[in-house]
Amino acid sequence: MVDLAKIRSPLSWPGSRTELEETVQSVLGPLPKDRPDLQVKTVDEYDYPGYTRRRVNYFVDPWTRVGAWLFTPDIKEEMPALICCHDRAPMGKDESAGISGDIRLAFAQRYAEMGYVTLAPDCILAGERVPTRGEPFDSKPYYKNSTKLSVAGKMLSDHIQGVSILMEAKRVDSARIGVIGHGLGAFNALLLAAFDNRIQTCVAINGFTRFETDKEPQRWVDDEGLSLMPKLKPMIEAGKYNFDWEHILALAAPSPTLVISSLSNSIYSNPKSCQKAVSLAGRVYKALGAANALDQFTHHDGHRVTPETMEITDDWFERWL
């Protein structure tokens, strides 16, 4: 395991970063080196006061088109943009778009109303990507056809393609692209920030607990049919991990990253471990001259998103995008 305490200067980071990327990818699986042409197709278009919402689809691999909601504010100049990663919600992108599900998680709609171009795609096993006669977030059919790339790796790969979609969208300032997510969406947001340097800032809400002190680590390999990272299983059985969440946070450095977590009534067994992860990753941010770019906000509101949480998030994006 890479010792983040030994990262004391920018010169000591590149080698460790490469090692970390390889270590995490050994669990996620090999990310595709070649990307399909974007070929964005607009299926539907709806006009609302202040913005337009389009249902689009695009290729994420040579055989698969995915659906997404693309929000474009009625602003003429270039705007910042956000990838909105949905939670573990069967309706997928529709929750982020405010069409169904928990309205508090309608990030794509919220930030479009605030002047951001937003993209809310379906991740694999949700929304329009649930297999025929399958159940949302049941990964067994996926692993029958894919043994190299984990579900988490596939979600990451698809979100990377989503960033490319935003980069090419009209009136998007490609130097100001961020990502936000809650729960499973926060998990995906952090991985995207770690592996795609086009992401300039990230907000992750209630997304993880450290592997090392997790009382229920099986959640990462088999949670009610969803196996995010099956290759983590030997580490869980041995109780020894080659990486932990502080390493994923460190891979996002120096991009500004805000971790929001609950200290009580959390779905995770050790929510306070997030504080340790942020503290350890903070050493890398400090070494890279960006000590203020990694921060944490804690609360006691459980897994839900509150108005206070969103105010903190709004301020973060206004500051960094």
Protein Blocks (a to p, Z undefined) as FASTA:
>chain_A
ZZfklpmbfklmmmmmmmmmmmmmmmnopcdfbdcdfkiacfbdcddehiacddddddfb
fkbccddddddddbfbdcddddddddddfklmmmmnomgcjfklmmmlmmmmnopacddd
ddehiajlbcehiaehiaklmmmmockbcfklmmmmmmmmmmmmmmmpghiafklccddd
ehjlmmmmmmmmmmmmkbmbdcdehkbccfklmcblmlmmogghiafblmlmmmmmnopa
fbdfklmmmmmpccdcdddddfehpabfblmlmmmmmmmmmmmmmmnopamlpccdddfe
bjbdcfklmmmmmmmmmmmZZ
